[in-house]
Amino acid sequence: MQTVRQIATEIVAREGGFVDDPDDPGGATKYGVTIHTMRKLGLDLTGDGVVDGSDVRMLSKSQAVELFVRHFFEWPRLDLLPVDLQASVFDMYVNAGNQAVKILQRLLGEMGFGVVVDGLVGPQTALACQGAADPEPIALRDAYGVARRNYYFRLANHRPASRKYARTRAGGKGGWILRAEEFVSQEYHLSDAEFKQRVAGWD
């Protein structure tokens, strides 16, 4: 079983180095840590009294890992979730903040569990997850991964500038979709034909 830090290390590797894409609402980002997160946490790494792109560039991998563990796993209490689900929700929390938990809570509601969609993991959400994961925890993980993928598709549907994150220039699966499917059993991965059919309306 992976430790939380091992999962965080994988997330950092997946996110990559410094980027400042004008189409990304997150702004300047390194290892998945956005400038907005650094400003919120007051991470003035240059010591000049301003958190800007220079501070983002200075962020180290080890600092990113520690930040993720503390603020994106421990603080939102993802440890209350079933173990098989934690890595996917953790990864999504880094990518989309508390939307990661809201996606889970909406899924639990669709499964018949009375859960408030507030983006917070508390006793109610944790108990519902236990019920949904019994007796097949992998089934819940797969369902969540598919819900993540659908969330990305909806974002791309409504924001054309974001479609490049869901579909490559060559027409294949983009980073968002591949990321979601890393946490889904192979049988639920979209085939190339299914993917192309799903995004056909974007042309």
N, C-alpha and C positions, 0 to 999 in steps of 0.2 A: 504494500500500500504506500502510495506517495505521501510525503509530508507536505504541509502547506507551503513551505519554502521551496520545495522541489516544483510544485505546481506554479508558484510565482516565478521561479526561474525560467520555466518553460514559456510562460506568458511574455516575459521580457524578451526572450529569444524570438518569439513569434512576432512581437510588435516591431522589432528592428530599431534602427538608430534615429537620428534627428530628421524630422520632416516639418515643413511649414506649408501645407497645401491650402491654397485659398478656398477650395471647395469643402474643406473639412471644418465644420463648426467648432471643433476642439482647438483650432489654432496650432501654434507651434507645439510639437510633441516629440518626446524621445522615450523609447522603451515603453510606449503606451501612456506615459505621464504627460498630461497636457499642461500648458501654461496656466490655464484656469485653476487646475488642481494645485499647482505650485503656489499660485497667488493666494488661494484659499488657506493653504497651510503655512503661508509666510516663508517659503523656502528661498530665501535670498542668498544663494550660494556664492555670488560674487562679493557680497557685503557692501554693495553700493547704495542700499536703501530702496532699490527698485527691483521687482521681480519681472524680468523680461526674457527675451529669447536667449540672451547670454547665459542666464541661469539654467534654462532648459538644456542648452548645449553642454553645460558643465555636469549635468546629472550623471552619476555612474550607475552601472548595472546593479551593484550591491545596494545603493540607495533606493533605486526603483523597486527592488525586491522587498526591502524592509517597508517601504511606503505602502506597497500593495498588501502585504501581510497585515500591517497595522490598520490601515484605513479602508481597505477594500475586502478584507476577510474578517478580521477580528471585530472591528467597529460595527459592521452590519450583521454580526452574529451568524455568519454562514455556517459556523460549526454546529448550529442547531439542526441543519438539514441532513438528510441521509447521506452517508459517506459517498455513495456512488454518484450523487448529484452535485456534490460540492465543487468539483473541478470545473464543470460546465457553468454553473452559476457564478463562480469566482471569475472565470474568464470573461463572462458577459458583463459582470459588474465593472471590471476594468474598462470594457469597451463602451458601456452605456449607462453606468451609474445605477441608480435604484430601479431603472427600467428592467434590469435583470430580475429583480424580485417581483415586480409587477407582472412580468410575463409569466412567472411561475404561479403567482396568485390567480391570475386569470385562467390559467390552465387548470388549476385545482378547482376553481369555480365551475368550469365546464365539465369536470369529472364528478360534480355533485357535492363538493365540500364547501361549506359555508365559510368563506374567507374574505375578509375585507381587503380590497386592492389599495394598499397604502405604501407599498415599496419597503415595508419594514418586516424583518423576520422576528416574529414573536412566538409565544406559545401556541397561538391559534394556527399560524402557518406551519410551524414545526409539527404539530399534531396531525394536521391534514396531510402533510408530506409522509409521515409515518404510515398513515392509513393508505395513501395512494401507492406507496412503495411496497406494501405487503400484499402478496408474497413475491412480487417480481420487481425488485428495485431497478433493474436495467430497463424495464419497460417505462418507468417514470423518467429515467434519464433520457431515453430515446424520445419520448413525447415532448420533453422540455427542449431537446435539441431541434426537433422539427418546429416547435413554436418559435424558437430563436430564428430559425431560417425564415419562417413566415414573417417575422417582425422586420427582418432585413429587406425582404421583398416589398413589404408595405412602404418602408421608408423610400426605397428606390422608385416605387410607383409614383409617390407623391412629390419626390424631389429629384428631378432628372439629373442634377449635378452630382448626386450620390450614386448614380448607376454604375459608375466606373469602379466602385468598390464591390459591387455585386456581380459584374460581368467584365471579363477582360476585353481588350481591344480585338482579340481574335474571336470573341463570341463565346468563350468558355466560362466556367464558374470563376467568379472573382473571389477576392480575399474574404469578404464577409461570409459567403456561402461555404467556402472550404472550411472556414473557421468553425461555423456552426456544425458542419458534418463531421468534424474531428471527434465530436462527442456523441455521435449517433451510430448505431450498428449499421454495418454495410448494407443490409437489406433495405434500409430506409434512405439511402443516398439516392439523389436524383440521377438518372442516367443522363447522358449528354443530350439525347433526344427530348427527354422530359424537361430538362433545364431550358433548352432552346424554345420549347413550346411555352414554358412559363414566362419567358421574357420577350416573346415575339411582339407583344404590344409596345415594346419600348422603341422599336424601329420607326 
